[in-house]
Amino acid sequence: MIDERKAKSEKAVLIGIISQQQDEIQSTEYLDELEFLTTTAGGVAVKRFVQKMEKPNPKTFLGAGKLEEVRDYIESNHIGTAIFDDELSPAQLRNIEKILDCKILDRTNLILDIFAQRAQTSSAKTQVELAQCQYLLPRLTRLWTHLDKQKGGIGMRGPGETEIETDRRIIRDKITLLKKKLKTIDKQMAVQRKNRGKMVRVALVGYTNVGKSTLMNVISKSDVFAENKLFATLDTTVRKVVIKNIPFLLTDTVGFIRKLPTQLVESFKSTLDEVREADLLLHVVDISHPNFEDHIASVNTILADIKCADKPTLMVFNKIDAYSHETIDEDDLITEKGKEHYTLQDWEKTWMSNNDVASIFISAINKENLESFKDKTYDEVKKIHIQRFPYNDFLYYEYKGEE
């Protein structure tokens, strides 16, 4: 399996491309995120290599000249790891490893490694192990280089499997066992969800590291693990919350990310069931991140994939305490006002003012604007609650709030 131990201060180079699919700005953003992933995994990114090309080389991802440049840098600086920003095919991995002669990781492998470090419960560990096995199966020839055909000689000839075929079969058997184990876990989690009765369910969704767990802790007065790292939360946490006079269940879920490996989406289906069965989604966004609109689009894409795009949603723009914008001097008549110059007030007047989707600006860590957030959440939960319990309607009119 992929090594779960943290490689403390393991030096790595990051490698990406500028292609028809992603321009220079996007490439820089993705490599910034890849650097954050590397830090989270316990490594240190020491240099970036980027090449402009129409599409990745099917054999070596990069061009021959660029790979030589990377190899020279790795050899002269004693770098142990090269991390690629896209998923590499088994053939690309083998070819690159021969040229660079160091450990090669791609984005998927790196995310799987972080998930392996973060998994705490039996459910999360099983889901991560399944994703690792599915990733590993076509790449066995790269990792198991000590294996060769069975020895020949007298009494050893005849039909039989090569060792690599044996190991492929072992991995396939393990995948089957893990899938069966996950089915059992899914049934247990389904029973747990049924036992929660008819209470309104609210799920926190959003990009990774936007402050979902911090918000969960503030609202539910619990102590869910929160850290300024990617994928701090893997295990779904459910807490009962009461705002004013309505109780509901609040769920903290795993964060999403761009280029999320398909193996993880598949294996984490049981975790995403919490989102599927939620009555209301609180879509938390890090407003201080320069690319937060791309993050929203990525989350919406994944929500559409799991058929949750049409659920009632409250947009929660978090980290207003960390938000900053560029300014234009009064005597500057050339610079045009762009999104980078928007204040929070300017953003509120854009698509965020759309009446179809309610939105609120908060700082969970500094507890700014939390009362307004609770009021908006209460209003949204109340709409669902009235439909579910129409005979309790009198409760809402008699409630005067805390004295």
N, C-alpha and C positions, 0 to 999 in steps of 0.2 A: 504493500500500500504506500501511498504518498507519505513521506516522513512527517509526523505530527509535531516533532520537536522544533522549538523556535531556534532559528539560526541567528544568534545574537550578532548584531553588527556585521552581517554577511554582506560583503561588497558586491554590487551588481551594476550592470549597464542596462539601460532601457533602450529598446529599439522599436521604432514606428515608421510609418510611411505616409507620404502625402500623395493621394491618388485621386481618381475621378470621383470616388465615393466620399472622401473626406479632404477638405482643403487644409491650408496651413494652420488656420485658427483652431479648427476642430482637432487636428493632430496634436497641437500643443495642449489643448484641454484634456484630451484622452491620456497623454503622457503625464500630465499633472496628476490625474486620477490614478494612473498606474504607479506613480511615485508614492502616492498616499497608500495604495494597496501594499506596495513593497515595504513601507515603514510599518504598516499594521502587521505584516507577516514577520517582522523582526529583521528586515534587511536595510541596507543603506544604498540609495541610488547615487552613484558617483559621476555618471556621465550619460548623456542621451545621444543616440544616433538616429538621424532621420534622413530618408531618401525619397526624392520625388520620382514617381513612376506611375504609369497608367494603371497597372494592377500588380499585385504581388507576384513574384516569380514562383511558378508552381513547384520548382525543384528546391530552391533555397530561400524563398521569401524575398530576400534582398538581391541586388546585383552582385556579381563576382567581385568587383572592385571595392564595393562598400563592405562586403564581408571580410575582405583582406584587411581593410582599415580597422574594422572591429577586432579582428584577430590580433593585429599588431598591438592595439591598445590593451587588450586583455592580457597578452603575454608580458608586456612591459610594465604593467601596473598590478600584476598578480590578482586579477579579478576571477572569482570563482563561479559567477552566475551571469547569464545573459537572459533578460526577460523581454519577450516580444509582446506587443500590444494586441495582437490578434491571435485567434486560435490557429495553431499550426497543424498541418496534416501529419500523419505518421511518417510519410516519406520525407517531408520537409524537416521534421525533427531529426531523423537519422542523418540526412545530408548535412545539416547545419552543425550537428554534434561532431561529425568527422572533421569539419573545417575548423571550428572554433576550439574543439577539444576542452570543453568545460560543461558545466551543468546548464541545460537549456530549459527554460520554463516559458509557457505562454500565459496569456491572461486567464484562461480557464483554469489551468493548473494552479496558478497563484491564488485565485479565488477559492478553489477547492481546499488549498492548504490552510487558508484563513478560516474557512468553515470547519475544518478538522480541529483547529486550535480552539475555536469558540464553542463547539458542540458540548453540551453538558448532560442533557437527558438522553435516555435510551432512544427516544423517537428521533431526536436530532442526529445522534451518532449513526443510527441506522440509515437515515436519509442521506447523510454525507457519504457513508461507506458505499451505498448503492451508486451514488453519482461518481465516486472515485473508480469503482469497478467498471462502470460503463465507459468512463474516460480511458481507463487503462487497457481494456480489452484489445483495441486495434493497435496499441503501442507496445505490446509485450516484447516484440523483437528488439525494441530500443532499450528497454529496461533490463531485460534478462539476457545480457550478452554472453554470460558464462555458459549458457545452455547450447548444446549441440545435439546432433543425432546420436542415438544410442550406439554403443561400441559394437564394432563388427567382430568377425573372427569365427572360430569353430563353435557351433551351437548357438550363435547369436544372430544368424541370418534368418530372414523370413519376414512376414508381415508384422507391422507394429507401428506405434506412433512415435514421432520425434518428440523430444522433451517439450518443445514449444507448443506442439499440438496438445500434449497432456496438460500444460499449464493454461492454455486457452479453455480447455474443457473444465478445469478446476474453477477458473474465473466465472465461466458461464453458469456452473452449478451454484456458485456463491451468489451470483446475481439472482438466480431463481429463489434461493433460500431467503435472501434479503427482501425480495418482493413479497414473499409469503409472510415474513415477519412484519413488514410494513402494513399488509392487509389487516393483520391482527391488531396492530397499534391503531390503524384507522378506525376499526370497529370500536375499540375502547374510547377513542376520542369522540366518535359519533355518539356513543352512549353518554359521555360526559356532557356533550352539548345538549342532548335531549333532556338530561336531568336539570338543566338550568331553567326549565319551564318556559313561560311566555314572556319573560323579561326582554325589554328592548336591548338589542346588541349593537354596540358601537365599536368599530375597528379603526385603529390608527394605522394609516398607510402612508407611504412616501419613500423618497430616495433614502439611501443609507446615510447615516450621520447628519440628519436634519433636526434631531432633538425629540424624537417620538418617545423614547424611554424617559427622558427628563420631564416631558409634559405629563406622561403617565404617572410619574412619581409625585408631581405637584398636585394633580387632580385627585388621585386616589390615595394620597398620603402613604404610599408604599415605598419599597426600596428595591425596585427593579434595577439591575446593573446598567449603568450608563457611563459611557466613556467617549472621548473625542477621537474615536477610531472607527474605521469602516466595519460594518457587521458586528457591532458590539452585542446586538440582540439576535439570537438564532431561535431560541425556544419561545414559543408563544406563551404570553402571560395574560391571565384574565383576572380582573378585579371588579368587585361590586362598587359602584360609585353612586352617591346620592347628591343631586343638585336640586336645591330648594326642596320640593316634595316628591320628586320622581326618582326612583332607583333604576339604574340600568347597568349593564355589564360592559366594561371597557377592555378591549383586547389590544395588546402591543404585539405587532407582527415583525417579521424579518424585513429589513430594508431592501429596496430594489436598486439596481445599478444598470448602466448602459452595457450592452454586449453581455448580458447575463447568460451564463452557459445553459444550453438547453437541458443538459443532464440535471442541473439544479432545479429548473422549473418543473421537470418531470418528477424528481424524487421528493420535492417539497410540496407536492400537491395537497397532502394532508394538512400541512401548516396553512396553506392558502385557502383551505376550506373554511377557516375562521373568517376570512375576508368574504368568501362566497355567501356565508350564512349570516353576515352582518346586515342589520337593517339600515345603518347609517355609517358612512365612511368619513373620517376626519383626515383629509389629505394634508399632511404637514409638509411645508416647504421651507427651505433655508433661504430666506429673502436676501441674506448677506452674500450668498454665493453668486458670482457674476454670471453664471450660466443656469440660473434657477429655472428659466423657462424651458430649457432643454430637458432638465430633470423632470419637470411636470409632464412634458410630452412622453418621456421614457416610461414614467409610472403609468400614465394613461394607456400607453400601448400594452403594457403587461396586464393592466386591469381589463382591457378589451379582450386579451388572449384568454383570461380566465372567466370571461363573461360577467364582469362586474362594473362595466362602464356606465350602465344606466341606473346605478344605485344613487339614492339621495346623498349628496356630498357637501361637506363644509370645508372650504379652503382655509387652512390655518397657516398664515405666513409668520414663521417663527424667526427668532434671532434678530429682532429689530434693533437690539442694543449694539449689534456688530455691523449694522448696515452703514455703508458710506457711499458717497457719490462724488463724481468729478464736478468741479464748478467752472463757470465761464466768467472771465473778467468782464466788468461793465464796458470797458473800452475795446473789447474783442468783438469786431463786427464780422469776422470771417468764420469762426467756428459755429457750426450748426448744432442745435441741441439734439442730442441722441439719447438712447436709453441709459447710457452710462452717466448722464447728467440728471436723471430723474430723482427727485426726492420721494420719500414714502407717500407724501400727499399726491404727487404726480402719478405714482403707480396706482393709487386708489381710484383715480379718475379714468384709468385705462379699462381694459377688458375685465379688470377685477371688480368693477362696479356693476357688472352684469347681474341683473336681478334673478336670473335662472339659478345661479350658483352663489350661495352666500359666502362671504369671506371676512376674515378678521386678522388684524395684525397684532402679534404678541411677542413677548420675550419670556419663555418658560423659565429660564435660569434666573432672571431678575424679577419674575412674577409681575411683569408689566402688562396691563390691559387684561388681566386674567378674569376680572369680574365680567367684562364685556364678552369674553370668550365663553364663560359659563352661561351667561344669558342667552347667547346665540345657540349654544349646544342644547340648552334647556328648551328653547323654542323648537328646534329641529326634532328633538326626542319627543317633545309633547305632541307634535303632529302625528307621529307614529303611535304613540301611547293612546291617543284619543281614538284612533281607528281600531286599535287592538282591544281597548277597554272602554267602549262608548258610554257605559253606565257610570264610569268614574268622572265624567265630565265636570260635575259640580266641584271637584277638588281644586280645579285650576282657578275657578272664580273666587273661591273663599280664601285661597292662599294669599297672605299679605306680605310674605317675606319675613326675614328675621328682624326682630325689633332692635 
